[in-house]
Amino acid sequence: MQACLLGPEKADFLTVTGRDEDGVLRLVIPLVCRRKFGLRLLEMPDFGVTDYSVPTLCPTLATDRDTLLGLGARLTTELPAHDVLRVSKVRHDHLPVVSSLFAGNWQHHEFSGHATDAYTDHAQWRRESLRPSFSKTLDRKKRSFYKAGEGQLRRLHSSAEIDNAIEFIARIREGRFESDLLQEAEFRKFYASISEEDQQFSEIHALELDGNLVGVVLGLVFKQTFYYLLIGCDYDGYGKFSPGYILYDEIYRRFMEGGGTIFDFTVGDEKFKAQFGAKPVSMHGLLRGNSVLGKGAVAALNAKQAFEARRKGRNTAERS
């Protein structure tokens, strides 16, 4: 499934595993090596569809920093030949683990992740996390929507409905985002596949009015957390109802009723996330040169970013 996202680009996929003395699997790190800009780039698979990067490991290993540092030292010497190692989109709470495995000069990303605090009661979450004015607006929009006809939120299960929902999101997004990966057939196929094949960990919800599709949200579910990935809403036809707001609120309500506690809006600093009580989580990335060519490329990139940051700071000061 990973390879289909690269199209004709060639890449070598590898998976690093760690086992204890009894042969029990304790650690899994998926990696891919490919050529970018003439460099051999080694990275955790992202390809534009991953919001958070973190290895899979058992809870006891996650807190054993000495063992992790030892594994990181071995990784440094045993990874395949590469010019640059890149690990991006690492949440602040995952950084101690990932930085132990991949040592280097970790940097803050300019964007954040966003997640709500843990709640088990929807009404309490609304009272404590949403501004009263926004909560009233949300209720007014929902009343107006459900009075306009037969409105409902459905979780989709069939392949036909899921395929149609992914196509709906792609149509809604067309022309809105530069280099939108969802406009490519292989990426639509990828999202449809994870929604159809592993419904224990993926959920796709459709908001409908009188049988017409109004909006769709795709997310992943893991350990009582809903990770929001994609949304598409027909704002031309139903914008007066703010269907995105209705979707988020209704999905979170149902998720809590089923035992869920956290709604994670993942990466991006859109204003609506704060309106729903989500709090920013800093994100981090690593670029580590592993050859003369790679170290030179990383140094050049760091210098470029520092120059752009200084120029941005000067422009801001001049405007103020």
N, C-alpha and C positions, 0 to 999 in steps of 0.2 A: 504494500500500500504506500510506503514511503517513496519508493522509486518512481511511482506514477506522477508525483508532484514535481519531479525534476525535468520531465519531458525528455528531450534527446540528450540532456546533459549527463555526462558519465560521472559516476561516483562509486566509491567503495564503502559499503556499510559494514560496521563491526559492532559487536556487543561485548563489553567488558563485564565479566561476572566475578563475584567474590564468594567463596564458600568457607565454612569453618572446618575444623579438623574432622568432623563427622560427615563432611560432604554436603551439608545443608546450605542451600542458597541464601546468601545474606545481602548481596549487592548486585545491582544491574545498572550499567551505564551504556545507553545506546549512543553511538558516535557515527559520523559520516565524514569521509575525506573526499574532497573535490577540488577542482581548480577554479579559482576566482582571480581575475586580473593578473594572471600569470603566476599566482601563488598556490601552493598546496595548502588548502584550508581544512583544518580538522575542527569539528564542532559537534555539539549535541544537535540532533535533527530539529529544525525549526520550520524552514521552508515557508514561513509566513502564516502558519496555522497554529502555532504554539504561543500561548500568552505567558506561561511560566515554564522555566526549565529547572529540573531538579532530578538527580538520580533516584532510583528506587532502592530503598534499603530498609532493613528491619529496624524497629524502634530502639533496640539495645545498641546497635551499631551507631545510630544517629547521635547518641549521647557519649560515645566513646571517642573523644577527640584524639587521644594518642594513637589508637588504631587507625583512625581516619588519616592522620598525618603520615603514618607509615605507609598506608595504601597510596596516598598522594605521591610520596617519594618514589614508590615503585612505578606508578603510572608515568611519571616524568621520564623514566628511563626506558619503559617498555612500550609506550605508544608508538604506532607506526610513524614513519618519516613524514614530517610536515614542516611548513614554513611558519604558519601562524595557527595558534590555538584560539578559538573564539567560543566563549560561553556567555550567552546574553539572557536577559529577562529572568534574573534570579531575584526572588523576593528577599527583603531584608531578614525575615525570620528563617529563611533557608540558607542564608549566606555563610553561617559558621560551618555547615556541613560541606557546601560546595567549594568554599575557599580552602578547606582542609584538603580536599581531593585535588583541586586545581589552584596551586599557589601562584601569586602574581599581583600585579597592580590593579586591583579591582576599582572600578569607577562607578559613580552614580549615573544612572540613566536620567535623561531630562523628563521622562514621564514616570507616572506612578501606577501602582495597582490600587484597587479600591474594593473594600469589602465592608459589610455591615458587622456590627457586633453580634454575638450569638444571642438569639432569642428563641423561645419555644412557643410564645403566644403572639399571634398576629396583632391583636388589638393593643397589647402592651408595647410592641415594637412601634406601632404607629404613634402611640401617645408619647413615647420617650425619644424617638429618633427623628420624626418628621416635624417640621414647623407647623403649628396649627393652621396657618393660612394655606400652606401647600396641601395639608391633609384635607381641608375643606374643599379646595379646588379639585383634588383627586376624587372625592366623594361626589361632587357635583358632576364631573365628567362621566363617572360610572353610572350615575342615575340617568343622565341624559342618553348615554349609549344604550342601556338596557330598556329604556322607554321607546327608543326609536324602532324597535322590532325585536325579533327573536335572537338575542345575543347569547353567545356561549363561548367558553374556553374549553378546548378539547386537546388532550394529549394524543398525538398521532402515533400509530403503530404499523400500519400497512405500508409496504414498499411504495405502492402507487401514490398514496397520500404524502408520504415523506418526500418522494422525488418531486412531486408537484410543489410542495412547500419550499424546497430548496430553490427550485426554478423561480418561484414567486419572489423570494428574497433577492435573487440575482437580478430579476427584472426591475424591482423597486430601486436597487442600488445603481443601476446602469447610469453612467455619466456623472455620478456624484463623487466618486473617489478616483484619484489618479492611480493607474496601475492596479486596479481592483482585481485581486486574484480570483474572486468569485465569478468573474466574467469568463474564466477559462473552464472548459468542460471537465478537465481532470480534477480541478479543485471542487467543483460541484459534486462530482462523483465521490470524492473523498468524504465530504460532509454527509452526503446521503448514506454512504456505506457505514460510517460510525453510528449514524442514527438508526439504521435498520438492523445491524448485525449485533450490537451490544447494548440492548435497551436497559440492562441493569445499570449501566454507567452513563447513558446518554438519554436525554429527553428533548423532544421537540413539541412545542405547544402552538396551537393555532387559535386565534381570536376570530370569531365569525359573527356576522349579522345577517339574518335571513338567508343563511346558507352561503353567503359570499365571504371570501377570505379577506380579512381586514388586516391582520398582522401575524407574524410568526417569530418565535424565539427558539433558538437552539442552545442547549447548555449541556454540561457534563455534571454528574453527581458523584461525589466521593466523600465518605466520612461526614455525613450530615451537612455538606456544603454544596450549594448549587453554583457552578461556575458558568456564568453567562458568556456565550461565544458570539452568536450572530443574532441580529434582529432585522426584520423588514416589515414596514407598515405602509399601507396605502393612504398616505396623507393627502393626496389629491382628492380622494373620494370621501375620506373619513377623518380628516385632520381636525375638525372641530371637536372631536371626542378625545383627542390626545391618546390614540390607541396604544402608543408605547408605554405611557404611564399605567394604563389599565393592565397591560400585559405583565409588567414587572410586579405590580401590586398583587394581582390575582395568582401569578405563579408562586410568589413568595408565600402567600397565604396557604395555598394548597401544599406547598413544600413543607411548611411548618406543621400542618395538620398530619402529614405523613411521617413526622419525626425529624425533619430537617431543622437546622438552626441558623445557618449563615448563608447570605446571598452575596456571592463574590462577583463584582462587576468587572473583574480582571483589569487589563491595562488600558490606559487612556484617561485623560483628565477632563472629560466632558462634565458640564455643570450639573446635569441631571443626576449624576451619581451621588453628589453631596445632598441633593434634595431628598434622596431616598435613604439618607443616614449613613451612606458609605464613607469610610475614612481612608485617607491615602496611606499606602504602604510603599516605602521607597524601593526602587528597583536598581539592580546592579549588573554590571557586565565586565568581562575580562577579555582583553586582547593580549596574547603573550607570544612574542617572537621566539622561534625555535631554531632559526638559522640566521646567517648573516643577512640574507635577503629579507627574511621575515622580520628580524629586529629593525632593519632599516625602514621597512614599510610601516611598522607600528609606530616608530619614532616620528616618521613623516606625518602620519595621520594624527598623532597626539599634538604635534606642533600646529597643524592646520586647525584642529578643534580649539586649541588655546588661543590662536589668533582670532578666530571667529567669535569666541567668547569675549575677548577684550574689545573687539569692534562693536559687538552687541551692547556691551556695557557702556562704551563711549556714546553710542547713538542714544541709549536710554537717558544718560546724563544730560546730553544736549537738549533732548526734548523736554526734560523736566526743568 
